[in-house]
Amino acid sequence: MRYIMTIFWSVVVSLAIAFVLSSMGGEPFVLSDGLLLAAILAVAAIILGDGILKEEKN
């Protein structure tokens, strides 16, 4: 469930970012660019959450 929510929010946030940046630049919105950014964000969040920033158990 944790991975599904990470992927969901990565898609939502990255599509919003891609839409705003393309609107500010006067360029057409390209869905594939937003989905590529979502994949990068999701992988980074999963790696950070499970590996690098994992809390140590006492």
Backbone atoms as SQL, in Angstrom:
CREATE TABLE atoms (id INTEGER PRIMARY KEY, chain TEXT, resi INTEGER, resn TEXT, atom TEXT, x REAL, y REAL, z REAL);
INSERT INTO atoms VALUES
  (1, 'A', 1, 'MET', 'N', 0.822, -1.196, 0.000),
  (2, 'A', 1, 'MET', 'CA', 0.000, 0.000, 0.000),
  (3, 'A', 1, 'MET', 'C', 0.865, 1.258, 0.000),
  (4, 'A', 2, 'ARG', 'N', 1.996, 1.179, 0.697),
  (5, 'A', 2, 'ARG', 'CA', 2.881, 2.338, 0.786),
  (6, 'A', 2, 'ARG', 'C', 3.429, 2.701, -0.594),
  (7, 'A', 3, 'TYR', 'N', 3.777, 1.708, -1.403),
  (8, 'A', 3, 'TYR', 'CA', 4.323, 1.980, -2.726),
  (9, 'A', 3, 'TYR', 'C', 3.255, 2.528, -3.671),
  (10, 'A', 4, 'ILE', 'N', 2.046, 2.035, -3.542),
  (11, 'A', 4, 'ILE', 'CA', 0.957, 2.516, -4.395),
  (12, 'A', 4, 'ILE', 'C', 0.676, 3.993, -4.122),
  (13, 'A', 5, 'MET', 'N', 0.649, 4.371, -2.853),
  (14, 'A', 5, 'MET', 'CA', 0.404, 5.779, -2.512),
  (15, 'A', 5, 'MET', 'C', 1.579, 6.657, -2.942),
  (16, 'A', 6, 'THR', 'N', 2.797, 6.140, -2.853),
  (17, 'A', 6, 'THR', 'CA', 3.959, 6.901, -3.315),
  (18, 'A', 6, 'THR', 'C', 3.871, 7.155, -4.806),
  (19, 'A', 7, 'ILE', 'N', 3.514, 6.144, -5.562),
  (20, 'A', 7, 'ILE', 'CA', 3.381, 6.294, -7.012),
  (21, 'A', 7, 'ILE', 'C', 2.229, 7.239, -7.349),
  (22, 'A', 8, 'PHE', 'N', 1.105, 7.101, -6.655),
  (23, 'A', 8, 'PHE', 'CA', -0.044, 7.970, -6.901),
  (24, 'A', 8, 'PHE', 'C', 0.313, 9.436, -6.693),
  (25, 'A', 9, 'TRP', 'N', 0.910, 9.752, -5.543),
  (26, 'A', 9, 'TRP', 'CA', 1.230, 11.147, -5.252),
  (27, 'A', 9, 'TRP', 'C', 2.362, 11.657, -6.130),
  (28, 'A', 10, 'SER', 'N', 3.266, 10.810, -6.545),
  (29, 'A', 10, 'SER', 'CA', 4.303, 11.231, -7.479),
  (30, 'A', 10, 'SER', 'C', 3.693, 11.638, -8.814),
  (31, 'A', 11, 'VAL', 'N', 2.724, 10.870, -9.275),
  (32, 'A', 11, 'VAL', 'CA', 2.050, 11.196, -10.534),
  (33, 'A', 11, 'VAL', 'C', 1.274, 12.502, -10.404),
  (34, 'A', 12, 'VAL', 'N', 0.517, 12.662, -9.328),
  (35, 'A', 12, 'VAL', 'CA', -0.290, 13.870, -9.150),
  (36, 'A', 12, 'VAL', 'C', 0.596, 15.112, -9.069),
  (37, 'A', 13, 'VAL', 'N', 1.626, 15.059, -8.240),
  (38, 'A', 13, 'VAL', 'CA', 2.490, 16.225, -8.055),
  (39, 'A', 13, 'VAL', 'C', 3.284, 16.528, -9.320),
  (40, 'A', 14, 'SER', 'N', 3.828, 15.518, -9.966),
  (41, 'A', 14, 'SER', 'CA', 4.643, 15.776, -11.148),
  (42, 'A', 14, 'SER', 'C', 3.811, 16.289, -12.320),
  (43, 'A', 15, 'LEU', 'N', 2.591, 15.804, -12.471),
  (44, 'A', 15, 'LEU', 'CA', 1.739, 16.332, -13.535),
  (45, 'A', 15, 'LEU', 'C', 1.357, 17.785, -13.263),
  (46, 'A', 16, 'ALA', 'N', 1.135, 18.129, -12.006),
  (47, 'A', 16, 'ALA', 'CA', 0.847, 19.521, -11.661),
  (48, 'A', 16, 'ALA', 'C', 2.055, 20.402, -11.947),
  (49, 'A', 17, 'ILE', 'N', 3.235, 19.931, -11.577),
  (50, 'A', 17, 'ILE', 'CA', 4.456, 20.700, -11.836),
  (51, 'A', 17, 'ILE', 'C', 4.676, 20.869, -13.336),
  (52, 'A', 18, 'ALA', 'N', 4.512, 19.801, -14.094),
  (53, 'A', 18, 'ALA', 'CA', 4.705, 19.862, -15.541),
  (54, 'A', 18, 'ALA', 'C', 3.694, 20.803, -16.190),
  (55, 'A', 19, 'PHE', 'N', 2.459, 20.787, -15.712),
  (56, 'A', 19, 'PHE', 'CA', 1.437, 21.665, -16.274),
  (57, 'A', 19, 'PHE', 'C', 1.758, 23.126, -15.990),
  (58, 'A', 20, 'VAL', 'N', 2.121, 23.430, -14.761),
  (59, 'A', 20, 'VAL', 'CA', 2.418, 24.824, -14.393),
  (60, 'A', 20, 'VAL', 'C', 3.643, 25.331, -15.150),
  (61, 'A', 21, 'LEU', 'N', 4.694, 24.528, -15.196),
  (62, 'A', 21, 'LEU', 'CA', 5.903, 24.968, -15.893),
  (63, 'A', 21, 'LEU', 'C', 5.684, 25.131, -17.392),
  (64, 'A', 22, 'SER', 'N', 4.916, 24.246, -17.994),
  (65, 'A', 22, 'SER', 'CA', 4.645, 24.399, -19.426),
  (66, 'A', 22, 'SER', 'C', 3.757, 25.611, -19.691),
  (67, 'A', 23, 'SER', 'N', 2.836, 25.909, -18.797),
  (68, 'A', 23, 'SER', 'CA', 1.998, 27.097, -18.950),
  (69, 'A', 23, 'SER', 'C', 2.820, 28.373, -18.792),
  (70, 'A', 24, 'MET', 'N', 3.727, 28.370, -17.835),
  (71, 'A', 24, 'MET', 'CA', 4.576, 29.540, -17.626),
  (72, 'A', 24, 'MET', 'C', 5.516, 29.775, -18.798),
  (73, 'A', 25, 'GLY', 'N', 5.944, 28.709, -19.441),
  (74, 'A', 25, 'GLY', 'CA', 6.851, 28.820, -20.576),
  (75, 'A', 25, 'GLY', 'C', 6.144, 29.030, -21.903),
  (76, 'A', 26, 'GLY', 'N', 4.823, 28.951, -21.905),
  (77, 'A', 26, 'GLY', 'CA', 4.071, 29.125, -23.139),
  (78, 'A', 26, 'GLY', 'C', 4.160, 27.928, -24.068),
  (79, 'A', 27, 'GLU', 'N', 4.538, 26.799, -23.541),
  (80, 'A', 27, 'GLU', 'CA', 4.680, 25.574, -24.330),
  (81, 'A', 27, 'GLU', 'C', 3.444, 24.693, -24.129),
  (82, 'A', 28, 'PRO', 'N', 3.185, 23.790, -25.069),
  (83, 'A', 28, 'PRO', 'CA', 2.065, 22.855, -24.866),
  (84, 'A', 28, 'PRO', 'C', 2.386, 21.839, -23.774),
  (85, 'A', 29, 'PHE', 'N', 1.358, 21.402, -23.078),
  (86, 'A', 29, 'PHE', 'CA', 1.517, 20.396, -22.019),
  (87, 'A', 29, 'PHE', 'C', 1.717, 19.032, -22.658),
  (88, 'A', 30, 'VAL', 'N', 2.784, 18.337, -22.253),
  (89, 'A', 30, 'VAL', 'CA', 3.102, 17.011, -22.779),
  (90, 'A', 30, 'VAL', 'C', 2.984, 16.018, -21.625),
  (91, 'A', 31, 'LEU', 'N', 2.034, 15.113, -21.730),
  (92, 'A', 31, 'LEU', 'CA', 1.765, 14.162, -20.665),
  (93, 'A', 31, 'LEU', 'C', 2.957, 13.238, -20.406),
  (94, 'A', 32, 'SER', 'N', 3.640, 12.836, -21.445),
  (95, 'A', 32, 'SER', 'CA', 4.760, 11.901, -21.264),
  (96, 'A', 32, 'SER', 'C', 5.893, 12.518, -20.445),
  (97, 'A', 33, 'ASP', 'N', 6.100, 13.827, -20.557),
  (98, 'A', 33, 'ASP', 'CA', 7.125, 14.484, -19.738),
  (99, 'A', 33, 'ASP', 'C', 6.743, 14.440, -18.266),
  (100, 'A', 34, 'GLY', 'N', 5.477, 14.655, -17.968),
  (101, 'A', 34, 'GLY', 'CA', 5.006, 14.586, -16.587),
  (102, 'A', 34, 'GLY', 'C', 5.100, 13.189, -16.015),
  (103, 'A', 35, 'LEU', 'N', 4.810, 12.188, -16.837),
  (104, 'A', 35, 'LEU', 'CA', 4.899, 10.802, -16.373),
  (105, 'A', 35, 'LEU', 'C', 6.345, 10.367, -16.177),
  (106, 'A', 36, 'LEU', 'N', 7.251, 10.879, -16.999),
  (107, 'A', 36, 'LEU', 'CA', 8.673, 10.590, -16.809),
  (108, 'A', 36, 'LEU', 'C', 9.157, 11.201, -15.496),
  (109, 'A', 37, 'LEU', 'N', 8.747, 12.422, -15.225),
  (110, 'A', 37, 'LEU', 'CA', 9.096, 13.052, -13.953),
  (111, 'A', 37, 'LEU', 'C', 8.494, 12.276, -12.788),
  (112, 'A', 38, 'ALA', 'N', 7.284, 11.766, -12.947),
  (113, 'A', 38, 'ALA', 'CA', 6.641, 10.977, -11.891),
  (114, 'A', 38, 'ALA', 'C', 7.428, 9.703, -11.608),
  (115, 'A', 39, 'ALA', 'N', 7.911, 9.052, -12.639),
  (116, 'A', 39, 'ALA', 'CA', 8.697, 7.832, -12.446),
  (117, 'A', 39, 'ALA', 'C', 9.988, 8.141, -11.691),
  (118, 'A', 40, 'ILE', 'N', 10.638, 9.232, -12.050),
  (119, 'A', 40, 'ILE', 'CA', 11.879, 9.617, -11.372),
  (120, 'A', 40, 'ILE', 'C', 11.605, 9.946, -9.916),
  (121, 'A', 41, 'LEU', 'N', 10.546, 10.709, -9.650),
  (122, 'A', 41, 'LEU', 'CA', 10.202, 11.063, -8.273),
  (123, 'A', 41, 'LEU', 'C', 9.831, 9.834, -7.447),
  (124, 'A', 42, 'ALA', 'N', 9.076, 8.919, -8.033),
  (125, 'A', 42, 'ALA', 'CA', 8.655, 7.723, -7.302),
  (126, 'A', 42, 'ALA', 'C', 9.857, 6.852, -6.944),
  (127, 'A', 43, 'VAL', 'N', 10.750, 6.650, -7.881),
  (128, 'A', 43, 'VAL', 'CA', 11.939, 5.833, -7.612),
  (129, 'A', 43, 'VAL', 'C', 12.799, 6.498, -6.543),
  (130, 'A', 44, 'ALA', 'N', 12.980, 7.818, -6.637),
  (131, 'A', 44, 'ALA', 'CA', 13.781, 8.531, -5.645),
  (132, 'A', 44, 'ALA', 'C', 13.146, 8.447, -4.261),
  (133, 'A', 45, 'ALA', 'N', 11.831, 8.593, -4.178),
  (134, 'A', 45, 'ALA', 'CA', 11.145, 8.532, -2.887),
  (135, 'A', 45, 'ALA', 'C', 11.232, 7.137, -2.279),
  (136, 'A', 46, 'ILE', 'N', 11.104, 6.113, -3.103),
  (137, 'A', 46, 'ILE', 'CA', 11.182, 4.740, -2.598),
  (138, 'A', 46, 'ILE', 'C', 12.595, 4.417, -2.125),
  (139, 'A', 47, 'ILE', 'N', 13.597, 4.837, -2.893),
  (140, 'A', 47, 'ILE', 'CA', 14.980, 4.591, -2.483),
  (141, 'A', 47, 'ILE', 'C', 15.306, 5.339, -1.199),
  (142, 'A', 48, 'LEU', 'N', 14.895, 6.597, -1.113),
  (143, 'A', 48, 'LEU', 'CA', 15.153, 7.374, 0.099),
  (144, 'A', 48, 'LEU', 'C', 14.412, 6.799, 1.296),
  (145, 'A', 49, 'GLY', 'N', 13.169, 6.428, 1.102),
  (146, 'A', 49, 'GLY', 'CA', 12.361, 5.934, 2.210),
  (147, 'A', 49, 'GLY', 'C', 12.774, 4.579, 2.724),
  (148, 'A', 50, 'ASP', 'N', 13.169, 3.698, 1.841),
  (149, 'A', 50, 'ASP', 'CA', 13.502, 2.332, 2.259),
  (150, 'A', 50, 'ASP', 'C', 14.981, 2.119, 2.550),
  (151, 'A', 51, 'GLY', 'N', 15.828, 2.924, 1.967),
  (152, 'A', 51, 'GLY', 'CA', 17.251, 2.672, 2.116),
  (153, 'A', 51, 'GLY', 'C', 17.985, 3.714, 2.921),
  (154, 'A', 52, 'ILE', 'N', 18.065, 4.891, 2.396),
  (155, 'A', 52, 'ILE', 'CA', 18.933, 5.915, 2.959),
  (156, 'A', 52, 'ILE', 'C', 18.385, 6.497, 4.255),
  (157, 'A', 53, 'LEU', 'N', 17.106, 6.789, 4.304),
  (158, 'A', 53, 'LEU', 'CA', 16.521, 7.455, 5.467),
  (159, 'A', 53, 'LEU', 'C', 15.814, 6.501, 6.421),
  (160, 'A', 54, 'LYS', 'N', 16.098, 5.236, 6.339),
  (161, 'A', 54, 'LYS', 'CA', 15.434, 4.247, 7.195),
  (162, 'A', 54, 'LYS', 'C', 15.847, 4.433, 8.652),
  (163, 'A', 55, 'GLU', 'N', 14.856, 4.431, 9.539),
  (164, 'A', 55, 'GLU', 'CA', 15.134, 4.599, 10.962),
  (165, 'A', 55, 'GLU', 'C', 15.722, 3.312, 11.541),
  (166, 'A', 56, 'GLU', 'N', 16.644, 3.491, 12.435),
  (167, 'A', 56, 'GLU', 'CA', 17.219, 2.333, 13.100),
  (168, 'A', 56, 'GLU', 'C', 16.330, 1.912, 14.257),
  (169, 'A', 57, 'LYS', 'N', 16.088, 0.614, 14.387),
  (170, 'A', 57, 'LYS', 'CA', 15.271, 0.092, 15.473),
  (171, 'A', 57, 'LYS', 'C', 16.144, -0.170, 16.687),
  (172, 'A', 58, 'ASN', 'N', 15.635, 0.188, 17.844),
  (173, 'A', 58, 'ASN', 'CA', 16.402, -0.030, 19.087),
  (174, 'A', 58, 'ASN', 'C', 16.198, -1.413, 19.638);
